[in-house]
């Protein structure tokens, strides 16, 4: 193997280790706990050395978000092509790694561009799975229909309304669940999910 090949493998391995350390930080303290200096210390390298692999905290955060969207999209695609099965897959993914779910849907960090084109496109790929499974319902008002057409491309605005309404409901349920709200009410989240998400 050439020295360039060895360097490439080392670089790839270091990037994986940095991301793994960052995910541990997110799990323990949320996005505000993300610290390149702490990651460097954990990995036994200098802080400046990490800038060979990520341009800064925001660059690392962006890659973590892109990875999370890709994994969520894969989970949705692996489910049968109906909204009930995809809702279960969405919930299971969020419950298995709530720190990554929060990374996608919590308020962005101050100064972080959460509307970066790459992030918007990654989120759209997840929504496209739901759009493909949504059956048309009532037609939205004309202005909203035009917005749905601009957002979703070729999707029927009525199907887009169904998908977004369904996702909003699902997201609300999952967000309440991972923050412990149902548990504090003494409600069994599995029974509640089965009883409320499939009306």
Buried (B, 14 or more C-beta within 10 A) or exposed (E): EEEEEEEEEEEEEBBEBBBEBBBBBBBEEBBEBBBBEBBBEBBEBEEEEBEEBBEEBBEBBBBBBBBBBEBBBBBBBEBEEEBEBBBBBBBEBBEEBBBBBBBBEEEBBEEBEBEBEEBEEBBBBBBBBBBBBBEEBEEBEEEBBEBBBEBBEEBBBBBBBBBBBBBEBBBEBBBBBBEEEBEEEEEEBEEBBEEEBEE
